Amino acid sequence: MSKTDLKRSLGFWDILMFGIGGIVGAGIYAIIGQAAGLSGNMLWLSFAIAAIVALLTGLSYAEFVSRFPDAGGSFEYIKQSFNERTAYFISVFMIFTGVVAPAAIAISFAEYLSRLTDIPNTIAVVSIIILMALLNILGSKFSSYYNTIATIITLIGLGVVIAFSIPDWGSVAPFDSGDAGYLDILAGSALIFFSYVGFEDLVGMAEETKDAKKVLPRGILLSGVIVLVIYVMIAISAVSTFSAEELAQKKGPLAAVISSQWSALGGTILVIVALFATSKTILSNLLGTSRLLYDVARDSKISWLKHFTTLKGFGKSTPNYAIAALAIITIGFGLIGNLKTVASISNIFIFTVFGMVNVGLIRYRLKHKTENDEPSTFRVPLNIKNVPLPTVFAILTIIVLFGFNIYNLVNGNG
């Protein structure tokens, strides 16, 4: 099947909005309270550490996508760095990342919706996943329209939280860790890392992006930096309104922050914003993972996998069978019903995939002479003998946060 079957309809602003929209989602609305219980007043540092670790991996994604603008994303990168067998093995982790994460987000969506209606959480979880899958089947451009609108609403909502909270900045000492030690701050970072999944979904749009080799690296890195700034400001705002201990006990912590700063009406408005934020992240996760499954099926010699290369929808440009299959699996995980457990399970897959992408880049660099790359090829800076130092540091920090993620699961923090 041709590598150009997917329609190139996305520009830089589409990608930037997908990047921001894919990251700013359930994590900031749901996980922030749990993280505050670990990190105390230094919640902002936990967010910053998680963001920096994610951005280091983002550099690797940016280089790979500028070399291989393929819908398979990490699958293609690992295939180029190792071999096809390794890529197929790791693709299982990638696909689980892409279904467990939106399952956790669907649980968060249902919890927010329950504040407005009496719809059972199970029905809400199933309904939002099906709705976002159907929107995906309509096509990437329609998905982009919804994602852009929902992302703007989300950013406005977060901006309102920050604006109302700024007068209270300075009421707490941001560098006073209190009872939280540095191990607790790192444990908070490991839990928060769930908030930064999104790079994998973004590079999956490579075959639907115009001038992908230039556009996607910029979109990946700029969206990561923007989200870093937003998350740190939100973290400072949250602990300036409530103590970390109080914040950890709040159901819907950001809604509680805006209710305290504004009114109950403000809290209701933020709940509505949270519904947009969580739904669009489900949309982005399913979109990116369906492109991964499409690419794996396209490259595979397994006959039954070929069903996932079927392209239909408006313009016959979406892998509808892949989207439907992933939606069904996502529903299964969503019915577990425990946000913290599902989020931490998701982190295991995320850390594994991110770690392999970084190892893959180093291996690719050692196997290939890249000094004579095309001028348009993005390269991770700071290299020694063609080994990118930021990528080495990314691997080390991912190992550390992976260990703390296990610690969170064992100790009931996640």
Backbone hydrogen bonds, N-H to C=O, Kabsch-Sander energy under -0.5 kcal/mol:
donor,donor_aa,acceptor,acceptor_aa,energy
5,D,2,S,-1.0
9,S,7,K,-1.0
9,S,208,E,-1.6
10,L,208,E,-2.3
15,I,11,G,-2.2
16,L,12,F,-2.9
17,M,13,W,-2.3
18,F,14,D,-2.4
19,G,15,I,-2.9
20,I,16,L,-2.7
21,G,17,M,-3.0
22,G,18,F,-2.5
23,I,19,G,-0.9
23,I,20,I,-0.7
24,V,20,I,-3.1
25,G,23,I,-1.3
29,Y,25,G,-0.9
30,A,26,A,-2.6
31,I,26,A,-0.6
31,I,27,G,-1.2
32,I,27,G,-1.1
33,G,30,A,-0.6
34,Q,30,A,-0.6
35,A,31,I,-2.5
36,A,32,I,-2.1
37,G,33,G,-1.5
38,L,34,Q,-0.7
38,L,35,A,-0.9
39,S,35,A,-3.0
40,G,36,A,-2.2
42,M,39,S,-1.4
43,L,40,G,-1.3
44,W,41,N,-0.6
45,L,42,M,-0.8
46,S,42,M,-1.5
47,F,43,L,-2.0
48,A,44,W,-2.3
49,I,45,L,-2.9
50,A,46,S,-2.2
51,A,47,F,-2.3
52,I,48,A,-2.6
53,V,49,I,-2.4
54,A,50,A,-2.2
55,L,51,A,-2.8
56,L,52,I,-2.3
57,T,53,V,-1.6
58,G,54,A,-2.1
59,L,55,L,-1.7
60,S,56,L,-1.0
61,Y,57,T,-2.4
62,A,58,G,-2.6
63,E,59,L,-2.1
64,F,60,S,-2.5
65,V,61,Y,-2.9
66,S,62,A,-1.4
67,R,63,E,-1.1
67,R,64,F,-0.6
68,F,64,F,-3.4
70,D,68,F,-2.5
73,G,70,D,-1.6
75,F,72,G,-1.9
76,E,73,G,-0.6
77,Y,73,G,-2.0
78,I,74,S,-2.7
79,K,75,F,-1.8
80,Q,76,E,-2.2
81,S,77,Y,-1.7
82,F,78,I,-3.1
87,A,83,N,-2.0
88,Y,84,E,-2.4
89,F,85,R,-2.0
90,I,86,T,-2.7
91,S,87,A,-1.9
92,V,88,Y,-0.8
92,V,89,F,-0.9
93,F,89,F,-0.7
94,M,90,I,-2.2
95,I,91,S,-2.7
96,F,92,V,-2.2
97,T,93,F,-2.3
98,G,94,M,-2.0
99,V,95,I,-0.7
99,V,96,F,-0.7
100,V,96,F,-2.9
101,A,97,T,-1.7
103,A,99,V,-1.1
104,A,100,V,-2.2
105,I,101,A,-2.1
106,A,102,P,-2.4
107,I,103,A,-1.8
108,S,104,A,-1.9
109,F,105,I,-2.6
110,A,106,A,-2.4
111,E,107,I,-2.0
112,Y,108,S,-2.2
113,L,109,F,-2.7
114,S,110,A,-1.8
115,R,112,Y,-1.5
116,L,113,L,-1.9
117,T,113,L,-2.2
124,A,120,P,-2.2
125,V,121,N,-2.8
126,V,122,T,-2.3
127,S,123,I,-2.6
128,I,124,A,-2.4
129,I,125,V,-1.7
130,I,126,V,-2.2
131,L,127,S,-2.6
132,M,128,I,-2.3
133,A,129,I,-2.1
134,L,130,I,-2.5
135,L,131,L,-2.0
136,N,132,M,-1.9
137,I,133,A,-2.1
138,L,134,L,-1.4
139,G,135,L,-0.7
139,G,136,N,-1.1
143,S,139,G,-2.3
144,S,140,S,-2.3
145,Y,141,K,-2.0
146,Y,142,F,-2.1
147,N,143,S,-2.9
148,T,144,S,-2.8
149,I,145,Y,-2.2
150,A,146,Y,-3.0
151,T,147,N,-2.7
152,I,148,T,-2.4
153,I,149,I,-2.2
154,T,150,A,-2.5
155,L,151,T,-2.9
156,I,152,I,-2.4
157,G,153,I,-2.4
158,L,154,T,-2.5
159,G,155,L,-2.5
160,V,156,I,-2.3
161,V,157,G,-1.9
162,I,158,L,-2.4
163,A,159,G,-2.9
164,F,160,V,-2.5
165,S,161,V,-1.3
166,I,162,I,-1.8
168,D,165,S,-2.0
169,W,165,S,-0.5
169,W,166,I,-1.8
171,S,168,D,-2.3
176,D,173,A,-1.7
177,S,175,F,-0.9
180,A,177,S,-2.3
181,G,179,D,-0.6
185,I,181,G,-1.9
186,L,182,Y,-2.2
187,A,183,L,-2.2
188,G,184,D,-2.4
189,S,185,I,-2.0
190,A,186,L,-2.3
191,L,187,A,-1.9
192,I,188,G,-2.6
193,F,189,S,-1.6
194,F,191,L,-1.1
195,S,192,I,-3.4
196,Y,193,F,-2.2
197,V,194,F,-1.0
199,F,196,Y,-0.5
202,L,198,G,-2.0
203,V,199,F,-2.3
204,G,200,E,-1.0
205,M,202,L,-1.9
206,A,203,V,-1.6
208,E,205,M,-1.9
209,T,206,A,-1.2
210,K,10,L,-3.0
212,A,209,T,-0.9
214,K,211,D,-1.3
215,V,211,D,-2.6
216,L,212,A,-1.9
218,R,214,K,-1.2
219,G,215,V,-2.5
220,I,216,L,-3.0
221,L,217,P,-2.1
222,L,218,R,-2.6
223,S,219,G,-2.0
224,G,220,I,-1.7
225,V,221,L,-2.1
226,I,222,L,-2.5
227,V,223,S,-2.3
228,L,224,G,-2.0
229,V,225,V,-2.1
230,I,226,I,-2.2
231,Y,227,V,-2.9
232,V,228,L,-2.2
233,M,229,V,-2.1
234,I,230,I,-2.3
235,A,231,Y,-2.6
236,I,232,V,-2.2
237,S,233,M,-2.2
238,A,234,I,-2.7
239,V,235,A,-2.0
240,S,236,I,-1.0
241,T,237,S,-0.9
241,T,238,A,-0.7
242,F,238,A,-2.2
247,L,243,S,-2.9
248,A,244,A,-2.0
249,Q,245,E,-0.7
249,Q,246,E,-1.0
250,K,246,E,-0.6
250,K,247,L,-1.0
252,G,250,K,-0.8
254,L,29,Y,-0.5
256,A,252,G,-2.1
257,V,253,P,-2.0
258,I,254,L,-2.4
259,S,255,A,-2.0
260,S,256,A,-2.1
261,Q,257,V,-2.1
262,W,258,I,-2.4
263,S,258,I,-0.7
267,G,263,S,-1.8
268,T,264,A,-2.1
269,I,265,L,-2.4
270,L,266,G,-2.3
271,V,267,G,-1.8
272,I,268,T,-1.9
273,V,269,I,-2.2
274,A,270,L,-2.6
275,L,271,V,-1.7
276,F,272,I,-1.6
277,A,273,V,-2.6
278,T,274,A,-2.8
279,S,275,L,-2.0
280,K,276,F,-2.3
281,T,277,A,-1.3
282,I,278,T,-1.9
283,L,279,S,-2.2
284,S,280,K,-2.4
285,N,281,T,-2.6
286,L,282,I,-2.5
287,L,283,L,-2.3
288,G,284,S,-2.7
289,T,285,N,-2.4
290,S,286,L,-2.1
291,R,287,L,-1.5
292,L,288,G,-1.6
293,L,289,T,-2.6
294,Y,290,S,-2.2
295,D,291,R,-2.2
296,V,292,L,-2.7
297,A,293,L,-2.6
298,R,294,Y,-2.2
299,D,295,D,-2.1
300,S,296,V,-1.3
303,S,301,K,-0.5
305,L,302,I,-0.6
306,K,302,I,-0.6
306,K,303,S,-1.3
307,H,304,W,-1.1
308,F,305,L,-2.1
309,T,306,K,-1.8
310,T,307,H,-1.4
312,K,310,T,-0.6
312,K,318,T,-2.7
314,F,138,L,-0.5
316,K,313,G,-2.3
318,T,312,K,-1.9
320,N,318,T,-2.0
321,Y,310,T,-0.5
323,I,319,P,-2.2
324,A,320,N,-2.4
325,A,321,Y,-2.4
326,L,322,A,-2.3
327,A,323,I,-2.2
328,I,324,A,-1.9
329,I,325,A,-1.9
330,T,326,L,-2.6
331,I,327,A,-2.3
332,G,328,I,-1.6
333,F,329,I,-1.9
334,G,330,T,-2.7
335,L,331,I,-1.8
336,I,333,F,-1.7
337,G,334,G,-1.1
339,L,337,G,-0.7
342,V,338,N,-2.3
343,A,339,L,-2.7
344,S,340,K,-2.0
344,S,414,G,-0.6
345,I,341,T,-2.2
346,S,342,V,-2.3
347,N,343,A,-2.0
348,I,344,S,-1.4
349,F,345,I,-1.3
350,I,346,S,-2.4
351,F,347,N,-3.0
352,T,348,I,-1.7
353,V,349,F,-2.5
354,F,350,I,-2.9
355,G,351,F,-2.5
356,M,352,T,-2.1
357,V,353,V,-2.2
358,N,354,F,-2.0
359,V,355,G,-2.4
360,G,356,M,-2.6
361,L,357,V,-1.9
362,I,358,N,-1.8
363,R,359,V,-2.4
364,Y,360,G,-2.7
365,R,361,L,-2.7
366,L,362,I,-2.2
367,K,363,R,-1.8
368,H,364,Y,-1.9
370,T,368,H,-0.7
373,D,370,T,-1.4
377,T,374,E,-1.9
384,I,387,V,-2.3
387,V,384,I,-1.6
389,L,382,L,-2.9
389,L,387,V,-0.5
391,T,388,P,-0.5
392,V,388,P,-1.5
393,F,389,L,-2.5
394,A,390,P,-2.0
395,I,391,T,-2.0
396,L,392,V,-2.0
397,T,393,F,-2.5
398,I,394,A,-2.2
399,I,395,I,-2.1
400,V,396,L,-1.9
401,L,397,T,-2.6
402,F,398,I,-2.6
403,G,399,I,-2.0
404,F,400,V,-1.8
405,N,401,L,-2.1
406,I,402,F,-2.0
407,Y,403,G,-2.0
408,N,404,F,-2.4
409,L,405,N,-2.0
410,V,406,I,-2.7
411,N,407,Y,-2.3
412,G,408,N,-0.6
412,G,409,L,-0.7
413,N,408,N,-2.0
414,G,408,N,-1.7
